[in-house]
């Protein structure tokens, strides 16, 4: 497994209102990204904040290598519930409704927190501080945005109770392939129905796998074009590898192993909803 570039290269980002805006070039297609981070619980905040840092790094990498402008916003739980930065259902849906995406732009919504599957409806949900949020409701709202490419990635369990753990130049072409030469809706989550999504202070393993793939995306360029199908398939492989490394580690809590045994979970399998985005021919 390749070693990711040193995290010490991260830039310190300052949050202004609800948005963090990176430097952008004029008159270009733009990626509008929203990070929804459950950072209030001190037991889980290190994992979710580490996942956020990794996603921010991907967007900086995209801007630097492909010169694709990124406008990045954040909602979180570790603020007053009346704050416009609070990760409430209304604030999430308001961002989606009001995102200023033109027809040829991209929107990317990422969630790092807890979630599960409703025992009666089998619908996936995301756990917000005050309520459960039906994941399909968010996906439907994103699907209605009239832009070329839409992405929803949720790093959350797909079971009822969350597990808590302590824990280059060719880049330009690859990122252009993914963000400027695809259309559709990439709607993915960290685990299939009935599975826990693992993570620790280094972030969720799904997010770590995705970021690993994205930071070394040029390695997928075997046929001259990088597709979201290739990204997702490689993210699945790396997620399974991280899962095995987690449970094989002598530091992995025995109580968590017993919980996984109880539900018969042998791996963690990222899932996508609907169809993966298609190549966009201009």
C-alpha positions in Angstrom: 0.0 0.0 0.0 1.5 3.3 -0.9 2.1 5.8 1.8 0.1 9.0 1.6 2.1 12.3 1.4 2.9 13.8 4.7 -0.1 15.4 6.5 2.2 18.1 7.6 1.8 19.7 4.2 -1.8 20.6 5.2 -2.6 24.3 5.1 -4.5 25.8 8.0 -8.0 26.9 6.8 -9.9 29.6 8.5 -13.7 29.3 8.5 -15.5 32.5 7.5 -19.3 32.3 8.0 -20.4 29.0 6.5 -17.9 29.0 3.7 -14.2 28.4 3.2 -13.3 29.5 -0.3 -10.0 28.4 -2.0 -8.3 30.5 -4.6 -10.0 30.1 -8.0 -9.4 31.0 -11.6 -11.9 33.1 -13.4 -14.4 31.9 -16.0 -13.9 28.2 -15.2 -16.1 25.3 -14.3 -16.4 25.2 -10.5 -16.7 22.4 -7.9 -19.1 23.5 -5.1 -18.3 21.2 -2.1 -20.1 20.9 1.3 -18.4 19.0 4.1 -20.9 17.9 6.9 -18.8 16.9 9.9 -20.1 15.6 13.3 -17.3 17.0 15.5 -19.1 17.6 18.8 -18.6 14.3 20.6 -15.1 14.1 21.9 -15.0 10.3 21.5 -15.6 10.6 17.7 -14.5 14.1 16.8 -10.8 13.1 16.1 -12.0 10.5 13.5 -14.4 12.9 11.8 -12.0 15.8 11.8 -9.3 13.7 10.4 -11.6 12.6 7.6 -12.5 16.3 7.0 -8.8 17.2 6.7 -8.2 14.4 4.2 -11.1 15.6 2.0 -9.9 19.2 2.2 -6.5 17.9 1.0 -8.1 16.3 -2.0 -9.8 19.5 -3.0 -6.6 21.5 -2.6 -4.8 18.9 -4.8 -7.5 19.2 -7.5 -7.1 23.0 -7.5 -3.4 22.9 -7.6 -3.0 20.1 -10.2 -6.0 20.7 -12.5 -6.7 24.4 -11.8 -10.4 23.6 -11.2 -11.8 26.2 -8.8 -13.3 24.8 -5.6 -15.8 26.7 -3.3 -15.8 24.8 -0.1 -18.4 25.1 2.7 -18.7 23.3 6.0 -21.4 22.4 8.5 -20.6 20.9 11.8 -22.1 19.9 15.2 -19.7 21.6 17.5 -21.4 25.0 17.2 -24.5 26.6 18.6 -27.6 25.0 17.1 -28.8 28.4 16.0 -25.6 29.0 14.0 -25.8 28.9 10.2 -22.8 26.5 10.4 -24.8 23.9 12.4 -25.3 20.6 10.7 -29.1 20.6 10.9 -31.4 19.2 8.2 -32.6 22.7 7.3 -29.1 24.0 6.9 -28.0 21.1 4.8 -31.0 21.3 2.5 -30.7 25.1 2.3 -27.1 24.8 1.0 -28.3 22.3 -1.6 -31.2 24.5 -2.7 -29.1 27.6 -2.8 -25.9 26.3 -4.2 -24.8 28.6 -7.0 -23.9 25.9 -9.5 -24.2 26.6 -13.2 -25.3 24.0 -15.6 -21.7 22.7 -16.3 -20.5 22.9 -12.7 -20.1 20.1 -10.1 -21.5 19.7 -6.6 -19.9 17.4 -4.0 -21.5 16.7 -0.7 -19.5 14.7 1.9 -20.8 13.5 5.3 -18.6 12.1 8.1 -20.6 11.0 11.1 -22.9 8.3 12.3 -25.8 6.6 10.5 -27.7 3.4 10.1 -30.6 1.6 8.4 -34.2 1.9 9.6 -35.3 -1.5 10.9 -38.7 -1.3 9.4 -38.2 0.6 6.1 -34.6 -0.5 5.4 -33.9 3.1 4.4 -30.4 4.5 5.1 -30.2 7.5 7.4 -27.6 9.9 8.7 -27.5 10.8 12.4 -27.8 14.6 12.9 -27.4 16.0 16.5 -31.2 16.3 17.0 -32.7 13.8 14.6 -32.3 11.1 11.9 -32.0 12.4 8.4 -33.2 10.1 5.6 -30.3 9.8 3.3 -32.6 9.4 0.3 -34.1 12.9 1.1 -30.6 14.4 0.8 -29.8 12.4 -2.4 -33.1 13.5 -4.0 -32.4 17.1 -3.2 -28.9 16.8 -4.7 -30.4 15.0 -7.7 -32.6 18.0 -8.5 -29.7 20.4 -8.8 -29.5 21.2 -12.6 -25.8 20.8 -13.0 -23.7 18.3 -14.9 -22.1 16.2 -12.2 -23.4 15.6 -8.6 -21.5 13.6 -5.9 -22.8 12.4 -2.5 -20.3 10.5 -0.4 -21.3 9.5 3.2 -18.8 7.9 5.6 -21.3 6.5 8.1 -22.4 3.1 9.5 -25.2 1.2 7.8 -26.2 -0.5 11.0 -28.2 0.6 14.0 -25.6 1.4 16.6 -22.3 3.2 15.7 -19.0 1.7 16.7 -16.7 4.1 18.5 -12.9 3.7 18.1 -10.0 5.7 19.5 -7.9 5.8 16.2 1.7 14.4 -11.0 1.5 16.2 -13.7 -0.8 13.4 -14.8 -3.0 14.4 -11.8 -4.3 17.3 -13.8 -5.5 15.1 -16.6 -7.0 12.6 -14.2 -8.9 15.2 -12.3 -10.1 16.8 -15.5 -11.4 13.4 -16.6 -13.3 13.0 -13.3 -14.7 16.4 -12.7 -15.0 18.0 -16.1 -15.6 14.9 -18.4 -18.4 13.1 -16.5 -22.0 13.6 -16.0 -24.6 12.0 -13.7 -24.7 11.4 -10.0 -22.0 9.6 -7.9 -24.0 8.6 -4.8 -21.9 6.4 -2.5 -21.7 5.5 1.1 -19.2 3.7 3.4 -21.0 0.4 4.0 -23.8 -1.8 2.7 -27.0 -2.5 4.7 -26.2 -4.2 8.0 -22.5 -3.2 8.2 -20.6 -0.9 10.6 -18.3 1.8 9.2 -15.0 1.7 11.0 -12.6 4.5 11.8 -10.2 6.0 14.3 -8.4 9.2 15.0 -6.9 9.0 11.5 -10.4 9.1 10.0 -13.0 6.7 8.6 -11.5 3.8 6.6 -13.8 4.6 3.7 -12.6 8.2 3.6 -8.9 7.1 4.0 -9.4 4.6 1.1 -11.0 7.2 -1.1 -8.4 9.8 -0.4 -5.6 7.3 -1.1 -7.1 6.6 -4.5 -7.6 10.3 -5.3 -4.1 11.4 -4.3 -2.6 8.7 -6.5 -5.3 8.9 -9.2 -2.8 9.0 -12.1 -2.1 5.3 -11.4 -5.5 4.4 -12.7 -4.8 6.0 -16.1 -4.1 2.7 -18.0 -6.4 3.4 -20.9 -5.9 7.1 -21.2 -9.0 8.0 -19.2 -9.8 7.9 -15.5 -13.5 7.0 -14.7 -15.5 7.2 -11.5 -16.0 3.4 -11.9 -12.3 2.9 -11.5 -12.1 5.2 -8.6 -15.0 3.5 -6.8 -13.7 -0.1 -7.5 -10.3 0.9 -6.1 -11.9 2.6 -3.1 -13.8 -0.7 -2.4 -10.5 -2.7 -2.5 -8.7 -0.3 -0.2 -11.6 -0.1 2.2 -11.6 -3.9 2.5 -7.8 -3.9 3.0 -8.0 -1.2 5.7 -10.8 -3.3 7.4 -8.6 -6.4 7.5 -5.7 -4.3 8.8 -7.9 -2.9 11.6 -9.3 -6.2 12.8 -5.9 -8.0 12.6 -4.2 -5.3 14.6 -3.4 -6.3 18.2 -4.6 -2.9 19.4 -8.1 -3.5 17.9 -10.5 -3.7 20.8 -11.8 -7.2 21.5 -15.3 -5.8 22.3 -15.5 -4.4 18.8 -14.4 -7.8 17.3 -17.2 -9.4 19.3 -19.7 -6.9 18.0 -18.7 -7.5 14.4 -18.9 -11.3 15.0 -22.4 -10.9 16.4 -23.7 -9.3 13.2 -21.5 -11.6 11.0 -19.5 -8.7 9.4 -16.4 -10.0 7.8 -15.5 -6.8 5.8 -16.7 -3.3 5.0 -18.1 -2.9 1.5 -18.8 0.6 0.2 -22.0 0.9 -1.7 -23.3 3.1 -4.6 -26.9 3.9 -5.3 -28.2 4.0 -8.9 -25.6 4.2 -11.7 -22.1 5.5 -11.7 -21.6 8.7 -13.7 -21.0 8.3 -17.4 -18.3 9.9 -19.6 -19.3 13.3 -20.8 -18.6 13.8 -24.5 -18.5 17.4 -25.6 
